Amino acid sequence: MLTRRNLLTGLGLGVLVAGFDPVGRVWAAEGPFERVPHLDGELVFDDVSTDNGQYVVRKPLAVLRPKSVSDIEKMILFCRKHRIKVATRGRGHSTHGQGLVAGLLIDSRTLNRIHAIGPDYADIDAGATWLDLTRAAYQKQLTPPVLTGYIGLSIGGVLSMGGVSSTNREGLIVDRVRELEVVTGEGRAVRCSHKQNRRLFEAVLAGVGQFGVITRAIVDLVPALPMARSYILSYADQQTFFKDLRTLLARNEIGDIFGQWLGGVPHIFAAATFDPVNPPNDAELLRGISGTVFQAVDLDHLTYVERVDTQVEGLRQSISWNELVKPWFDVWLPSSTVERYVNEVVPALTPRDVGAGGWVLLFPVQRAKLTRPMMRVPDDDWVFLFDILTASERPGPNPAFAKEMLARNNHLFDKARSLGGVRYPIGSIDFSQRDWVAHYGEQWPEVQRAKRMYDPDHILTPGPGIL
């Protein structure tokens, strides 16, 4: 009997999988096995075993590169029959093995078609990226109303997690979804929306992949103004930084605001979109603000929304960013305690905590605009996502560094939780099922019901350890 290891050693990666041996519990290219269903795409041996964190290794038994939604239905049914775990990978941007699996990995990148761009919506496959959509939409002077900073992420991956933006009063990306196509853990493709199959719709959005594989989405688009004036304000102390941040949020005159620490120095990044015939009045927008205007620059729409992607691409070329170990820390904090937490945590960070390819960020979001029940955040008028996007000094494996930073993250989360903080599950924190029960709180019974209903054999996305 050919094992996976023998196949990869003797034949190399990319070998087509023909069947599954339920006795030896291995996929095989030849020999006695149960043949896999006929597929439009391909099922292969491949070594997709790490994510953006670059420290968790979990090798899949086989990788599905689907060419149709039917491929995903067939293989989930097959895996359900044989008790094989399944996970979906978009761009692999999680950092703690959330999307890795020692079973079947669905590589969604082969389902990447933009089906339609209407006057206020887009119909798009889940394997396409928000970068793909943004560029296509802008050809019709449209844009998604909410975008993450880095937009080279898959549609489905972001919708499974939440999608946090610096557009403070527009909700998260999951709040701007009209309809989904989902393949459940039962192996059925189902259309769902607020009016149709609502329970599935609400379970899957920010559902961390527990209830179905998102294959297609209809999302909001809004008119795109052609320019953005980007301001960077520098601060000598965090008290003044927070005072100005809250002032700008309360005024609601600039719709795009976030905080970032550069070399330990707090900065406010803000942007006002505009038409060149009616440019912003800087003095009016920044009246009474104490920060030093470090920079004010006008950027065209695509240059502005792709700015982080451009920066990351530069880091890929200059310091092998993809190969850096990145145990990221991400936590939601309530408005009532965010200053206390940040004032305790940020001054204690060292260059090793951040790294040359890392960032320390703070995203304010108006709580009332968050509508998806699986998206857990603190109960306050404003909530703040605090991120330490740690990166190692050099590329390549570094287990000691990963262990050190994971211990730091666990400690920082305990401190955040004592102040009303809630985990944003893209990052690197050790979580037991007891922790997940506390995380979902009053929503936990619905998590259990949805799992029984849509993934009764518990085969989907085991990485987070939720159920």
N, C-alpha and C positions, 0 to 999 in steps of 0.2 A: 504494500500500500504506500503510495506517495504521500508524504506529509507536506505541509506547507513549507517547512524549512528545507526539505530536500528539493522541492520544486524550485524555490527561489535560488538555491545554490546551483542546481543543475541547469536550469532553463532561464533564470533571470526574471526580473519584474515584467509585468505586462502580459504574462501568460493567461490565456482565457480559461475561466473556470467552467467546467462542464457539468459538475454535479456535486452532491454532498453525501458523505458517508455518515449515516446517523449512528453507526456503532462506534467508529473511531472519532466521530465528531470533528471531521476535517473536510474542507473543500478539496476537490480533486480535479485534475485535468484528464485523468484516465483511470481505469480500474472499476471495480464494483461500487456503484453509488446510485443515488436517486438523482436523475437528471433534473437540472434547473429548468424553469419554464423558458419557452422561446421569448427572446427579448429583441426590441428594436435597437437598443443600445448594446452595451457589453458589460460582462461581469469578469473581473480580472483579479489576479494577485498583484497587489501594489503595496508599497511601504509608506503609507500616509499615517505616520504614527505619532506626530507631535503637532502642537498648535502654536499660536503666537507666543506663548509663555516659554517654549523651548526647554522645559524641564520635566514635564510629564510625558512618558512614553507608553503608548498603548497601541499595539499593532493589530489592525483589522485582519480577520481571516480572509476577507475578499472585499473588493470595492466595486460598487455599481456605478456605471456612468450612463445614466438613463438618457434615452432619446424621446421618451414619451412618459406621460403620467401613468400609463398602463404598466410600464416597466416597474415603477415603484409599487403599484398595487400588487403585481404578481410576486415581487420579491418579498414584500412584507407578509403576504399570505404564506409564502414558502418558509420564511423565517419563523412565523408564528407556529406553523406546524412542527418545526424542528427545535423550537425554543432557542432561537438564535437572537441575540440582542442586536439592535439596529440604531444607528445614529446618522444624522445628516450633517454634512460639512459644506459650508458655503465658501468663505475665504479663510476659515480657521483662525478667527481673530480672538477667540476666548483665550484665557491664559492659564487655566487650571485643569485642563483635560475635559471640560464640559462636553465637548463634541466628539471626543475620542471613544472608540469602542473596540473590544476584542471580539467582534462579530462581523456584521455587515455594515460597511460605511457607504452611505449614499453620497456621491460627489455631485452636488446640484449644479455645478458650473455648466454642464452640458444642456441644461434647460434654461436658456438665457434670452428668450425672444421678447421683444417689446411688441405686444399685439396691437395696441392702439393708444394714441394720445388724443383725447377729446378736449373740449373747451375748458374743462375743469377737473379732468381725471386722467389717469394712465392705467392701462391694463397690461400687466407685465409678469413674466415668469420669475419665480423665486430665486433662480440661480443667476439672474442678471444683477448688476451692482447699482447702487444709488448714483454712482458716477455715470454709468451708462444712461440711466434715466434722466439725470440732470442735464446732460449734454443734449439728449434727444428732445427733451421738453423745451429747452431754451431756443431751439430752432423755431418754435412757435411762440416765443416770448412768454413761456410758462416756467414754473419751478415748483418742486415740492415745498410746501409751507414750512416744513420742519426738516432739518438735515443735521446729521452728526457732523463733528468737525472733520474727521476723516471719512470720506464717502466711498472709498474703494471696498465697501462691505456689501455682502449679498442682501438682496431684498428680504429673503426668508430668514436669514440669520438675525438681522436687526429686528424684524417683527417678532421673532421668538424671544427677544430679550427686552425690548422697550424702545431704544433709540433716543438718547438724550441730546438736546440741542442747546445752543446759546440764544435761540429765539425764545425769550423767557415766558411769553404769554400765549403760546400756540400749542401747548401740550407737548407730548412726546410723539415720536413718529407713529406709534401704535394707535394714537388717538385720531389719526387722520387716514384711517383705512375704512373703505366702504364695504368691501367684499373679499372673501378668500376662497380659494380651492385648497382643500386639505385632504391628504390621504391619512386616514386614521390608523391606529394600531390593529384594527380589524382587517385592514387591507382594502378599504373602500374609499374612493374619491368622492368628496362631499363638498358642495358649494354652501357657504355659510355667510351670514351677514347679521346686522342688527335685527332684521325682520325674518330671516330664514335660518333655522338651526342656530339660534342665538347662543345657546349654552356652549356649543362647540366654538363659535366665533370668539366668545369672551374667554374661553379656556385657553385657546391657542395663542392669542395675542399676549405677548410677554409670559407665555407659559413654559419657557425654558425647554421646549421640545418634548414635553411629557405626554402630549395627547394626540399629536399628529404631525405629519410632514407637510409644511406649507409648500405648495407647488406653484401657486399663481395668486396675484393680488390685484385689486383695483384700489388705487390710492388717490388722494386729493392732489390737485395742482392748483396753483394760483398765478395771477399775472406776475411776471418778473420785471422789476425795474432794472434798467441797464447798468447802473453804477452803484457802488457802495463806498462811502467815505469811512475809512477805518481809523479809529483813534486808539492810541496806546498812552495810558496815563500811569505815571510812576509815583510811588509813595515811599516816604521815609519811615512810616510806621503803619501797623495794621489797624489801629484804631481809626485813623483818618481814611484808610482804604475802605473799611466797612461802612463808615459814615457816608462816603461818596457813593459807594455801591448801592446802599439803601436809598439814597436820594434819587439816583438815576432810575432805579426800579419804581419808586413811588411816582415819579413824574410820568413815566410811560411815554416818553418822547423819542427814545431810542429803543428799538425793538430787539437788538442783538447785543447782549452784554455777558461777559464772563470774567473771572479772575484767573490770574496766573502768576506764579512766583518764579522769577528769573534770578538765579543765583541767590535765592532767599529773599529777594526784594519783591514786595507785592506790586502788581500792575492790574489795572482794569483795561480790558480790551472791549471796545464798543464799536458798533458799525451802524450807520444810517444809510438805508438804500434810497436812491433818488434818480430822477430824470435830470439830465444835464441842463434842461431849461429852467429848472427850479432847484438849485443846489442847496445843501444844508447851511444854516446860519450857525457857524461854530460858536460864536459868542453866546447866542441864545441857548443852544443845546447844553453848553458846558458852564452856564452861569452859576456862580457860587461854588464851583467845584475846586477843591484844594489841590488835587494832584497835578504834577508837572506834565504838560502835554509833551510826551517823548516823541510822538509821531502822529501825523494826520495825513493820510494819503488816499487818493482816489483810485479805485480798482474797478475794472469792468466786472460784470456779474460772475462769469465763469472763473476768472482769475481769483476772485474773492472766495467763492464756495469751494474751489479746489486748492486753496492755499496750504492746507495741512497735508493733502496728498502730495503736493509738490515738495513740501518739506520732508516728508517721510521718504519719498523717492531719493532725495538728496542724501539722506542718512543711509539708505540702502547702498548707495554707491560709495559713500565715504567711510562708513564704519561697519558695513555688513549688518545693518539693523535687523534684518530678518533672522539672523543667527544669534542675536543677543538674548540672554536669559532675561525674561520680563515677568516677574511675579507682581502683577499690578494689584493695587489696592483701590477699591471703589466703594464708597459708602454714602448713603443719603443721610443728611442731618436736618433736623428741624430748625426753623429760623430762630427759635428761642435759645438754642444752645450752640449754634454754629460758630459764633465768635469765640466762645470759651474753648471749644474743641480745637479750632484752628490756631488760636493763640498759644495753646499748650503743645500742639503737635509740630507745627511748621518750624518754629525756632530750633527744635531739637533734631531736625533732619540734617543729615550730613551729605556731602557729595556722593558718597557710596549709596545712600538711600535713593538717589534720583538717577545719577549716571548721565553721561554725555548724550545719550539717546532717549532721555526720559523727560517727563513734565510733571509739575504739580499744578492742579487745576481746580476751579470752583465754578459750578454752573448753577445759578439760581433759576428755579422754575415755579411758576404760580400753581399752587396745589389744586385750585378749583378747575383747572383745565385738564386734569388727569382723570380719565374716565374708565380705564380698563381694570377690572377687579384683580387680575393676577399681578398687576404692577404694584408692588408693595412699597410704600413710602411713608414717612412720618406724617402725623396729623397736625399740620400747621398751615397757616396761610401761604407761606413760602417754604419750599424745601430746597436744599442745596446739595448737589452731588459733588463730593470732595474726592479727588483722584490723586494718587501718587503713582504715576506711570513709570515705575522703576525699570532701569535697564542696566545690565552688567557692563563692566568696563570693556571686556573683550568678547568677541564671538566664540561660540563653542560651548560644550557642556561645562557646567560649574555647579555640581550638586551642593557643595558647601554654601555657596552664595544663595541658591534657591532655598535651602533649608533655613538659612539665617533670615531672609526676607519674608518667608512664609511665617516664621515665628513672630517677626515684627508685625505683620499684617494681622495675625490672630490677636495679638496684644492690642493693636490699635482698634480692631473691631470691638473687642470687649469694652474698651473705653468709650467708643461711639455708642454702643448699645446701652450703656449705663446712662447716656445722655439722650436717649430716644432715637438713636441712629438705626438704620435699616440697610441691610446689604443690597447692593446692586450686583446681580449674580454673574457679571462678565469676568470678575476679577478672581484673585487668588486668596481664598480663605478656606480653612478646614471647617467643614460643616457636617455635623451628624444629623440623623433624621430628627432628633429632638430639636436641633437648631432650626430645621426647616419647619417643623410644627410651630415653633415660636415665630418664625419669619412670616408665615401665612396667617397666623392668628385666627380670627373669626372666619377667614376664608378657607381654612384647612379642611373642614368637612366637604366643601365644594371641590377642592382639589382631589380628595379621595373619590368622590362620586364621579367626577369627570374621568378619572383614571379607570375606574371600573367600567364606565360606559364606552370609552373610546380606545382604551388600550388594556383590555381585560387580562391579557397574558403578561403585562408589564415588560414588553420587549423594547420600548422606545427610550432612547437617550438615557442610559444608565449612569453616565459620567457624573452628574451632579449629586447622585445619591439621594434624590428626593423621596422616591417610593420604590 
